[in-house]
Amino acid sequence: MLGFAVYAVLGGAVASIIRAQTGVVLTPLQWNPVFGWGPVMAETMAPVS
């Protein structure tokens, strides 16, 4: 969950800088399926101790 918060803050900051400098609008918080299966894959790939 902390990773999503960090992603949101960094993505929002970078998107606003790019928008101000180039006029291109990015939507870093738009839904993407990787948000759902990414944590599942990370959990299954984590080493088991």
N, CA, C and O atoms as a Maestro MAE file, in Angstrom:
{
 s_m_m2io_version
 :::
 2.0.0
}

f_m_ct {
 s_m_title
 :::
 protein
 m_atom[196] {
  # First column is atom index #
  i_m_mmod_type
  r_m_x_coord
  r_m_y_coord
  r_m_z_coord
  i_m_residue_number
  s_m_chain_name
  s_m_pdb_residue_name
  s_m_pdb_atom_name
  i_m_atomic_number
  :::
  1 25 0.821 -1.182 0.000 1 A "MET " " N  " 7
  2 3 0.000 0.000 0.000 1 A "MET " " CA " 6
  3 2 0.872 1.255 0.000 1 A "MET " " C  " 6
  4 15 0.539 2.250 -0.644 1 A "MET " " O  " 8
  5 25 1.964 1.204 0.709 2 A "LEU " " N  " 7
  6 3 2.879 2.340 0.738 2 A "LEU " " CA " 6
  7 2 3.455 2.602 -0.649 2 A "LEU " " C  " 6
  8 15 3.677 3.750 -1.034 2 A "LEU " " O  " 8
  9 25 3.695 1.530 -1.390 3 A "GLY " " N  " 7
  10 3 4.216 1.678 -2.747 3 A "GLY " " CA " 6
  11 2 3.259 2.453 -3.643 3 A "GLY " " C  " 6
  12 15 3.690 3.277 -4.450 3 A "GLY " " O  " 8
  13 25 1.962 2.192 -3.504 4 A "PHE " " N  " 7
  14 3 0.972 2.919 -4.301 4 A "PHE " " CA " 6
  15 2 0.947 4.399 -3.934 4 A "PHE " " C  " 6
  16 15 0.781 5.258 -4.800 4 A "PHE " " O  " 8
  17 25 1.111 4.687 -2.656 5 A "ALA " " N  " 7
  18 3 1.131 6.083 -2.209 5 A "ALA " " CA " 6
  19 2 2.357 6.806 -2.771 5 A "ALA " " C  " 6
  20 15 2.255 7.943 -3.232 5 A "ALA " " O  " 8
  21 25 3.496 6.153 -2.732 6 A "VAL " " N  " 7
  22 3 4.716 6.745 -3.284 6 A "VAL " " CA " 6
  23 2 4.560 6.953 -4.785 6 A "VAL " " C  " 6
  24 15 4.947 7.996 -5.313 6 A "VAL " " O  " 8
  25 25 3.999 5.972 -5.467 7 A "TYR " " N  " 7
  26 3 3.759 6.078 -6.907 7 A "TYR " " CA " 6
  27 2 2.842 7.260 -7.211 7 A "TYR " " C  " 6
  28 15 3.086 8.007 -8.159 7 A "TYR " " O  " 8
  29 25 1.800 7.428 -6.420 8 A "ALA " " N  " 7
  30 3 0.849 8.514 -6.649 8 A "ALA " " CA " 6
  31 2 1.513 9.875 -6.468 8 A "ALA " " C  " 6
  32 15 1.290 10.785 -7.267 8 A "ALA " " O  " 8
  33 25 2.314 10.018 -5.439 9 A "VAL " " N  " 7
  34 3 2.985 11.294 -5.186 9 A "VAL " " CA " 6
  35 2 4.001 11.598 -6.282 9 A "VAL " " C  " 6
  36 15 4.003 12.695 -6.841 9 A "VAL " " O  " 8
  37 25 4.865 10.630 -6.591 10 A "LEU " " N  " 7
  38 3 5.875 10.857 -7.621 10 A "LEU " " CA " 6
  39 2 5.242 11.046 -8.996 10 A "LEU " " C  " 6
  40 15 5.639 11.934 -9.750 10 A "LEU " " O  " 8
  41 25 4.257 10.209 -9.319 11 A "GLY " " N  " 7
  42 3 3.589 10.327 -10.610 11 A "GLY " " CA " 6
  43 2 2.894 11.660 -10.775 11 A "GLY " " C  " 6
  44 15 2.955 12.266 -11.845 11 A "GLY " " O  " 8
  45 25 2.240 12.119 -9.736 12 A "GLY " " N  " 7
  46 3 1.573 13.413 -9.793 12 A "GLY " " CA " 6
  47 2 2.557 14.565 -9.951 12 A "GLY " " C  " 6
  48 15 2.307 15.506 -10.703 12 A "GLY " " O  " 8
  49 25 3.662 14.486 -9.246 13 A "ALA " " N  " 7
  50 3 4.671 15.544 -9.342 13 A "ALA " " CA " 6
  51 2 5.294 15.585 -10.730 13 A "ALA " " C  " 6
  52 15 5.434 16.654 -11.325 13 A "ALA " " O  " 8
  53 25 5.663 14.428 -11.237 14 A "VAL " " N  " 7
  54 3 6.275 14.363 -12.570 14 A "VAL " " CA " 6
  55 2 5.276 14.798 -13.637 14 A "VAL " " C  " 6
  56 15 5.634 15.527 -14.563 14 A "VAL " " O  " 8
  57 25 4.031 14.355 -13.513 15 A "ALA " " N  " 7
  58 3 3.013 14.736 -14.499 15 A "ALA " " CA " 6
  59 2 2.800 16.244 -14.512 15 A "ALA " " C  " 6
  60 15 2.635 16.832 -15.581 15 A "ALA " " O  " 8
  61 25 2.802 16.876 -13.346 16 A "SER " " N  " 7
  62 3 2.597 18.328 -13.321 16 A "SER " " CA " 6
  63 2 3.788 19.071 -13.919 16 A "SER " " C  " 6
  64 15 3.608 20.096 -14.578 16 A "SER " " O  " 8
  65 25 4.995 18.571 -13.700 17 A "ILE " " N  " 7
  66 3 6.182 19.197 -14.294 17 A "ILE " " CA " 6
  67 2 6.145 19.054 -15.817 17 A "ILE " " C  " 6
  68 15 6.392 20.021 -16.538 17 A "ILE " " O  " 8
  69 25 5.837 17.852 -16.303 18 A "ILE " " N  " 7
  70 3 5.765 17.634 -17.748 18 A "ILE " " CA " 6
  71 2 4.668 18.484 -18.363 18 A "ILE " " C  " 6
  72 15 4.852 19.052 -19.440 18 A "ILE " " O  " 8
  73 25 3.533 18.579 -17.692 19 A "ARG " " N  " 7
  74 3 2.430 19.410 -18.196 19 A "ARG " " CA " 6
  75 2 2.858 20.870 -18.290 19 A "ARG " " C  " 6
  76 15 2.552 21.541 -19.275 19 A "ARG " " O  " 8
  77 25 3.558 21.364 -17.280 20 A "ALA " " N  " 7
  78 3 3.984 22.761 -17.277 20 A "ALA " " CA " 6
  79 2 5.047 23.042 -18.339 20 A "ALA " " C  " 6
  80 15 5.045 24.106 -18.958 20 A "ALA " " O  " 8
  81 25 5.948 22.093 -18.546 21 A "GLN " " N  " 7
  82 3 7.060 22.317 -19.466 21 A "GLN " " CA " 6
  83 2 6.678 22.075 -20.929 21 A "GLN " " C  " 6
  84 15 7.146 22.792 -21.813 21 A "GLN " " O  " 8
  85 25 5.833 21.076 -21.194 22 A "THR " " N  " 7
  86 3 5.577 20.682 -22.583 22 A "THR " " CA " 6
  87 2 4.128 20.841 -23.007 22 A "THR " " C  " 6
  88 15 3.844 20.893 -24.203 22 A "THR " " O  " 8
  89 25 3.212 20.919 -22.067 23 A "GLY " " N  " 7
  90 3 1.802 20.989 -22.409 23 A "GLY " " CA " 6
  91 2 1.169 19.625 -22.605 23 A "GLY " " C  " 6
  92 15 -0.025 19.535 -22.890 23 A "GLY " " O  " 8
  93 25 1.951 18.557 -22.457 24 A "VAL " " N  " 7
  94 3 1.436 17.200 -22.605 24 A "VAL " " CA " 6
  95 2 0.821 16.777 -21.277 24 A "VAL " " C  " 6
  96 15 1.437 16.933 -20.222 24 A "VAL " " O  " 8
  97 25 -0.390 16.243 -21.330 25 A "VAL " " N  " 7
  98 3 -1.084 15.828 -20.117 25 A "VAL " " CA " 6
  99 2 -0.938 14.323 -19.932 25 A "VAL " " C  " 6
  100 15 -1.320 13.537 -20.799 25 A "VAL " " O  " 8
  101 25 -0.380 13.934 -18.787 26 A "LEU " " N  " 7
  102 3 -0.262 12.520 -18.434 26 A "LEU " " CA " 6
  103 2 -1.291 12.191 -17.365 26 A "LEU " " C  " 6
  104 15 -1.657 13.053 -16.565 26 A "LEU " " O  " 8
  105 25 -1.752 10.973 -17.347 27 A "THR " " N  " 7
  106 3 -2.696 10.536 -16.317 27 A "THR " " CA " 6
  107 2 -2.090 9.358 -15.552 27 A "THR " " C  " 6
  108 15 -2.443 8.208 -15.814 27 A "THR " " O  " 8
  109 25 -1.180 9.631 -14.608 28 A "PRO " " N  " 7
  110 3 -0.500 8.545 -13.908 28 A "PRO " " CA " 6
  111 2 -1.414 7.766 -12.963 28 A "PRO " " C  " 6
  112 15 -1.076 6.651 -12.566 28 A "PRO " " O  " 8
  113 25 -2.560 8.330 -12.598 29 A "LEU " " N  " 7
  114 3 -3.447 7.627 -11.667 29 A "LEU " " CA " 6
  115 2 -4.600 6.933 -12.380 29 A "LEU " " C  " 6
  116 15 -5.521 6.443 -11.727 29 A "LEU " " O  " 8
  117 25 -4.564 6.883 -13.711 30 A "GLN " " N  " 7
  118 3 -5.591 6.167 -14.456 30 A "GLN " " CA " 6
  119 2 -5.438 4.668 -14.189 30 A "GLN " " C  " 6
  120 15 -4.318 4.164 -14.098 30 A "GLN " " O  " 8
  121 25 -6.557 3.960 -14.064 31 A "TRP " " N  " 7
  122 3 -6.523 2.540 -13.733 31 A "TRP " " CA " 6
  123 2 -5.770 1.760 -14.794 31 A "TRP " " C  " 6
  124 15 -5.913 2.008 -15.991 31 A "TRP " " O  " 8
  125 25 -4.966 0.814 -14.334 32 A "ASN " " N  " 7
  126 3 -4.233 -0.089 -15.198 32 A "ASN " " CA " 6
  127 2 -4.284 -1.464 -14.544 32 A "ASN " " C  " 6
  128 15 -4.152 -1.556 -13.324 32 A "ASN " " O  " 8
  129 25 -4.472 -2.536 -15.312 33 A "PRO " " N  " 7
  130 3 -4.569 -3.870 -14.717 33 A "PRO " " CA " 6
  131 2 -3.355 -4.286 -13.894 33 A "PRO " " C  " 6
  132 15 -3.471 -5.148 -13.023 33 A "PRO " " O  " 8
  133 25 -2.202 -3.693 -14.154 34 A "VAL " " N  " 7
  134 3 -1.019 -4.064 -13.383 34 A "VAL " " CA " 6
  135 2 -1.193 -3.732 -11.897 34 A "VAL " " C  " 6
  136 15 -0.554 -4.351 -11.045 34 A "VAL " " O  " 8
  137 25 -2.061 -2.752 -11.583 35 A "PHE " " N  " 7
  138 3 -2.314 -2.440 -10.179 35 A "PHE " " CA " 6
  139 2 -2.940 -3.627 -9.452 35 A "PHE " " C  " 6
  140 15 -2.747 -3.789 -8.247 35 A "PHE " " O  " 8
  141 25 -3.678 -4.443 -10.167 36 A "GLY " " N  " 7
  142 3 -4.308 -5.600 -9.554 36 A "GLY " " CA " 6
  143 2 -3.406 -6.814 -9.479 36 A "GLY " " C  " 6
  144 15 -3.305 -7.460 -8.436 36 A "GLY " " O  " 8
  145 25 -2.744 -7.126 -10.598 37 A "TRP " " N  " 7
  146 3 -1.950 -8.358 -10.592 37 A "TRP " " CA " 6
  147 2 -0.508 -8.139 -10.183 37 A "TRP " " C  " 6
  148 15 0.197 -9.110 -9.906 37 A "TRP " " O  " 8
  149 25 -0.043 -6.899 -10.134 38 A "GLY " " N  " 7
  150 3 1.333 -6.633 -9.716 38 A "GLY " " CA " 6
  151 2 1.643 -7.103 -8.306 38 A "GLY " " C  " 6
  152 15 2.631 -7.812 -8.112 38 A "GLY " " O  " 8
  153 25 0.837 -6.735 -7.311 39 A "PRO " " N  " 7
  154 3 1.105 -7.214 -5.950 39 A "PRO " " CA " 6
  155 2 0.998 -8.731 -5.818 39 A "PRO " " C  " 6
  156 15 1.726 -9.343 -5.035 39 A "PRO " " O  " 8
  157 25 0.098 -9.331 -6.578 40 A "VAL " " N  " 7
  158 3 -0.037 -10.796 -6.532 40 A "VAL " " CA " 6
  159 2 1.229 -11.452 -7.056 40 A "VAL " " C  " 6
  160 15 1.738 -12.406 -6.468 40 A "VAL " " O  " 8
  161 25 1.734 -10.928 -8.175 41 A "MET " " N  " 7
  162 3 2.964 -11.488 -8.756 41 A "MET " " CA " 6
  163 2 4.156 -11.273 -7.819 41 A "MET " " C  " 6
  164 15 5.004 -12.154 -7.677 41 A "MET " " O  " 8
  165 25 4.217 -10.115 -7.192 42 A "ALA " " N  " 7
  166 3 5.336 -9.846 -6.270 42 A "ALA " " CA " 6
  167 2 5.280 -10.802 -5.091 42 A "ALA " " C  " 6
  168 15 6.319 -11.251 -4.609 42 A "ALA " " O  " 8
  169 25 4.094 -11.114 -4.628 43 A "GLU " " N  " 7
  170 3 3.953 -12.040 -3.493 43 A "GLU " " CA " 6
  171 2 4.357 -13.453 -3.885 43 A "GLU " " C  " 6
  172 15 4.998 -14.153 -3.102 43 A "GLU " " O  " 8
  173 25 3.991 -13.874 -5.075 44 A "THR " " N  " 7
  174 3 4.324 -15.240 -5.492 44 A "THR " " CA " 6
  175 2 5.787 -15.375 -5.856 44 A "THR " " C  " 6
  176 15 6.334 -16.475 -5.792 44 A "THR " " O  " 8
  177 25 6.437 -14.285 -6.236 45 A "MET " " N  " 7
  178 3 7.838 -14.340 -6.625 45 A "MET " " CA " 6
  179 2 8.781 -14.122 -5.441 45 A "MET " " C  " 6
  180 15 9.986 -14.345 -5.557 45 A "MET " " O  " 8
  181 25 8.241 -13.691 -4.318 46 A "ALA " " N  " 7
  182 3 9.066 -13.421 -3.136 46 A "ALA " " CA " 6
  183 2 9.652 -14.727 -2.613 46 A "ALA " " C  " 6
  184 15 8.984 -15.761 -2.620 46 A "ALA " " O  " 8
  185 25 10.908 -14.676 -2.157 47 A "PRO " " N  " 7
  186 3 11.491 -15.897 -1.600 47 A "PRO " " CA " 6
  187 2 10.786 -16.336 -0.327 47 A "PRO " " C  " 6
  188 15 10.434 -15.518 0.522 47 A "PRO " " O  " 8
  189 25 10.591 -17.613 -0.214 48 A "VAL " " N  " 7
  190 3 9.935 -18.173 0.965 48 A "VAL " " CA " 6
  191 2 10.990 -18.509 1.993 48 A "VAL " " C  " 6
  192 15 11.953 -19.216 1.697 48 A "VAL " " O  " 8
  193 25 10.810 -18.003 3.199 49 A "SER " " N  " 7
  194 3 11.828 -18.292 4.242 49 A "SER " " CA " 6
  195 2 11.301 -19.259 5.262 49 A "SER " " C  " 6
  196 15 12.011 -19.612 6.203 49 A "SER " " O  " 8
  :::
 }
 m_bond[195] {
  # First column is bond index #
  i_m_from
  i_m_to
  i_m_order
  :::
  1 1 2 1
  2 2 3 1
  3 3 4 2
  4 3 5 1
  5 5 6 1
  6 6 7 1
  7 7 8 2
  8 7 9 1
  9 9 10 1
  10 10 11 1
  11 11 12 2
  12 11 13 1
  13 13 14 1
  14 14 15 1
  15 15 16 2
  16 15 17 1
  17 17 18 1
  18 18 19 1
  19 19 20 2
  20 19 21 1
  21 21 22 1
  22 22 23 1
  23 23 24 2
  24 23 25 1
  25 25 26 1
  26 26 27 1
  27 27 28 2
  28 27 29 1
  29 29 30 1
  30 30 31 1
  31 31 32 2
  32 31 33 1
  33 33 34 1
  34 34 35 1
  35 35 36 2
  36 35 37 1
  37 37 38 1
  38 38 39 1
  39 39 40 2
  40 39 41 1
  41 41 42 1
  42 42 43 1
  43 43 44 2
  44 43 45 1
  45 45 46 1
  46 46 47 1
  47 47 48 2
  48 47 49 1
  49 49 50 1
  50 50 51 1
  51 51 52 2
  52 51 53 1
  53 53 54 1
  54 54 55 1
  55 55 56 2
  56 55 57 1
  57 57 58 1
  58 58 59 1
  59 59 60 2
  60 59 61 1
  61 61 62 1
  62 62 63 1
  63 63 64 2
  64 63 65 1
  65 65 66 1
  66 66 67 1
  67 67 68 2
  68 67 69 1
  69 69 70 1
  70 70 71 1
  71 71 72 2
  72 71 73 1
  73 73 74 1
  74 74 75 1
  75 75 76 2
  76 75 77 1
  77 77 78 1
  78 78 79 1
  79 79 80 2
  80 79 81 1
  81 81 82 1
  82 82 83 1
  83 83 84 2
  84 83 85 1
  85 85 86 1
  86 86 87 1
  87 87 88 2
  88 87 89 1
  89 89 90 1
  90 90 91 1
  91 91 92 2
  92 91 93 1
  93 93 94 1
  94 94 95 1
  95 95 96 2
  96 95 97 1
  97 97 98 1
  98 98 99 1
  99 99 100 2
  100 99 101 1
  101 101 102 1
  102 102 103 1
  103 103 104 2
  104 103 105 1
  105 105 106 1
  106 106 107 1
  107 107 108 2
  108 107 109 1
  109 109 110 1
  110 110 111 1
  111 111 112 2
  112 111 113 1
  113 113 114 1
  114 114 115 1
  115 115 116 2
  116 115 117 1
  117 117 118 1
  118 118 119 1
  119 119 120 2
  120 119 121 1
  121 121 122 1
  122 122 123 1
  123 123 124 2
  124 123 125 1
  125 125 126 1
  126 126 127 1
  127 127 128 2
  128 127 129 1
  129 129 130 1
  130 130 131 1
  131 131 132 2
  132 131 133 1
  133 133 134 1
  134 134 135 1
  135 135 136 2
  136 135 137 1
  137 137 138 1
  138 138 139 1
  139 139 140 2
  140 139 141 1
  141 141 142 1
  142 142 143 1
  143 143 144 2
  144 143 145 1
  145 145 146 1
  146 146 147 1
  147 147 148 2
  148 147 149 1
  149 149 150 1
  150 150 151 1
  151 151 152 2
  152 151 153 1
  153 153 154 1
  154 154 155 1
  155 155 156 2
  156 155 157 1
  157 157 158 1
  158 158 159 1
  159 159 160 2
  160 159 161 1
  161 161 162 1
  162 162 163 1
  163 163 164 2
  164 163 165 1
  165 165 166 1
  166 166 167 1
  167 167 168 2
  168 167 169 1
  169 169 170 1
  170 170 171 1
  171 171 172 2
  172 171 173 1
  173 173 174 1
  174 174 175 1
  175 175 176 2
  176 175 177 1
  177 177 178 1
  178 178 179 1
  179 179 180 2
  180 179 181 1
  181 181 182 1
  182 182 183 1
  183 183 184 2
  184 183 185 1
  185 185 186 1
  186 186 187 1
  187 187 188 2
  188 187 189 1
  189 189 190 1
  190 190 191 1
  191 191 192 2
  192 191 193 1
  193 193 194 1
  194 194 195 1
  195 195 196 2
  :::
 }
}
